[in-house]
Amino acid sequence: MLIAMVAFLGGASFAKGLFAAVGAEGASTLRLAFAAMILAAIWRPWRTPLKVKAGWATLGYGAAIGCMTLCFYMAIRTIPLGIAAAVQFTGPLAVAIFSSRRAMDFVWAAGAAVGLLLLLPWSDASAHLDLVGMGFALCAGAGWGLYIIFGQQAGAVGPGRAVALGTIIAAVVVAPFGLAHAGLGLFNPAVLPLAMAVAVMTTVIPYSLEMYAMTRLPAATYGVLSSLEPAVGVLAGFVLLGEHLTFLQMAAVGAVMMASVGTILTHKEIDVSLV
């Protein structure tokens, strides 16, 4: 999970280098297209036919990947990477709440919700945050929640095969947006090497690792661990993009992090020594 987060957000930082050439839509399309080709070559998912139930789960999983990717890239055009990662956490947070039966989890979830509320632009510290970008981050969170739900079901066909099929579907879903925005610019040889690197860092590595995690962890636990991502996003944004957050914004991200750590420490099925 941790390796997946570092790879995903580090790759997202590099993906912003593609925005000037092909836009967020084009960057999403190139990332998923290259990742689909790599994963298909590795796993050859067509070798065994899918059962109907697994097919529908895989279709939902792929559509969720496409939604999450496109909306997240549209968000980080105008808002800092760390804040986009924190707002996107509404997806795993919702999964954790609705799949939990313990009162303490709702307490920690409330703490995370306070952090997210602090990011709303009703104070001077967050007044400059773009509302459209925040909206895209929320949509990415919805995609992330569906990604968790469908991903656990799709994992039944085999982790590697599920990721390959899901990424192919995601590429098909997002491609019309990229072609409409960038057109033939998607095939510019100057952008293809960076697009390939982004595909490996943000899709091939993290989705493969996360699929193994999702097939071994309860949905609530996966959602809680995913909430470590905002801190990784803040670090990636600061180191790679020079993005700085205000004290209140840092406190908001910190509230999400504290809620995450609290939930991890109170979950018996997690080995605390690994945290």
N, C-alpha and C positions, 0 to 999 in steps of 0.2 A: 504494500500500500504506500509506504513512504517513498520507495524508489519511483513508483508510478507518479506520485504527486510532483516530485522534483523534475522528472522527465517532461511531464505534461506542461507545467508552468514555465519551465525553462524554454521549452519549445515554443510556447505561446509568446514569449518575449521575442524570440527570433522571428516568429510569424508576422509580427508587426512591421518587419522590414519589407514584407510583401505587399502591405496595404497600399503604398504609394503607386505600385505598378498595376495591381489587379484588384485592389479593394479587399475588404473583409470577406465579401462573397466569393471572390476569386481565390483568395487564400484558403478558405474553407474547402472549396472544390478541389484545388490542387492537393491539399493535405490528404483528403479522403481518397482521392483517385490513386495517388501514389501508394498510400497505405493499403488500399484494396488490392492493388496489383502485387505488392510484396507479400501480403498475408495469403492471398490466393495461391501464389507460387509455393509458399511454404507448406500450407495445410491441404491444398487441393480439396476444398469442401464439397465438390460435386461428386465425389466417388461413391457416396452412399445417399440414397434418397431420404428425404425428411418425412417423418410422420406429420399428419395434419396439425396436431396440437403443437408440436415442436416448431413447425413451419410458421404458425401464427405468432408464437412467442419470439421467434427469430426476426420476423418482419417488424414486430413492435420494437424489439431491441435495436434494430438497424435504424428505424425511423427516429427513435429517441437519440441515438448517436448523432444523426444528421441535424436534428433540432438543437441539441446541446452545443454542437460545434459551431453552427452558423450563428446562433444567438450570442454565444460567448464572444466570438470574434467581432460581432457587431457592437457588443458592449465595450470591449477594450479599445475600440477606436476613440472613445471620448471620456472614459473614466479609468482611473488607475487599476492596474492588474490586481492588486491586493483587495481593493474594494469590490471589484467584479467577482472575485473568488468568494468573498464573504457573502455577498448578496446571492450568489448562485447556490450557496449552502442551504437556502430555503428548501431545496428539493430533498436532500438527505435528511434535513431536520423534520420535514413533514413525514417522511417514511419512518423515521425513528419514533415520532409521536404516535402515529397510527398503528404501528406494529408493536408498541410497548404495552405491557400490563403492570408496570411498576410505577408507583407514585413519584419516586425519586427522579425517574427519567423526565417527568413533566416539569419538575423543578429546574433541572439542568436545561431543558429545552426553553423554559421561560427566560433563563439567563442569556441564552443565545439569541432569543427574540429581542431582548432589550438591546443587545449589541447591534442587531440589524436595524432597529428603530432609530438608534443614534446616527445612523448613516443617512437618514432621510434629510433632504435639504431644507430643514426648517430652522437651521442655525447658521450663523456666519461661517462656521468651520466647514459646513458642507453645502453652502449656498451655490458654489461654483460647479457642483456635480450635475452633469447633464441628465435630465429626467428620461430622455429617450434611451440613453445608455443604461440607466438603472432599470428601465423597463425590459430591455433586452437581457440584462443579467437575471432578472426574475424569470423570464421565459427560459433562459438556459437552466435555471434551477428546476423548473418544471420538467424539462427534458432529462435532467440528471435523476430526478425522482423516478421517472418512467424507465430510465436506463437501469436503475437498480432493480426495479420490480421485474421487468422483462428479462434482464440479464440473468437473474437467478433461474428463471424458467428456461431460457435459451441454453444455459450451461449444461443442460441435460444431454445435448447432442455432442458434447465434448468441448472443453474450453477453447482450444485453438480453432476448431471448426466454427464454433459460434461467433468468435471474434471476426474471423475471415468473412463469413456470410453477412454479419451485421455491418461490417465496414463497407462491403460491396453495396448493400442496400442503402446505407447512409450516403455513399457517393452518388448514387442514382437520385436520391431525394434532393441533394444540395446542388447538383450540377446545373439544373436550369437557372438557379439564381446566379451562379458564377458566370455562366455563358451570357446571361442577359446583361450583367454588369460589365464584364471585361472582354467578352467576345473572343477574338483571335489572340488577344493579349495573353490568354492562358497558355498559349503555345510558344511564348517568347523564350528562346533558349537561355536568356540571361537570368530568368527567374527560376528555372527548373531545378538547378542544383540546390538552392536554398529550400525550395518546396519539398524536395526529396528528404533533406535533413529534417525539416519540420515534421514531415509525415512519420518518419521513424521515431522522433522524440515524443511527439504528441499523440500518436495513435498506436503504432506497432508495439512499442515497449509498454506504455501505461495500460492500454486496453487488454493486452495479453495478461499482464500481471494482475490487473483488477478482476478479470474473469476467473482466474484461479482463486482470488480472495473471495469473490462473491459466492463461489460454490462451496466455500468452507466456513463462511461466517453468516450468522443470522442477519436479516436485513437491518435491524436496529443497530447492531454492532458495526456493520459496515458504514451505516450513515453517520455514526458517532466518530469513527476513525477518519472519515472523509472531512470532518470539520477541522482537521489540522491543516487543510489546504489553504485557508486564508493567510496563515502565517508564512507558508512557503511562497504564496503569491506576493506578499509584501516584500519579502527578501528578494525574490526574483525581479520584481519591479524596481526596487531600489538599486540592486547591483547591476542589472543588465539594461535598465531603461532610465535610470536616474529619477524615478518617481518618488516624491516625498509626500507623506501623509501628515495631516495636522494631529495635534495631541488628541482631540476628541475622536478623530477617525481611528487612530491607533488604539484608543480605549475601546471603541466599538469592536474592532477586530479582536482585541484582547478578551472582551466579554464572550465572544464566540469561542475563543480558544479555552477559556476557563471552563465553560460549559462542557466542552469536549473532554478536557482532562478529568473533570468531575465525573462524567458519565463513564469514562474508561475505568477509573479507579473503583467505581461501585458496581461494575459488571463482573460477576464471578467467573464467567467463561473466558475472560481475557487474562493472559499471563502478564501481570503488572510489571514484571522484570523486563519485559520487552518494550515498555513504553519509554 
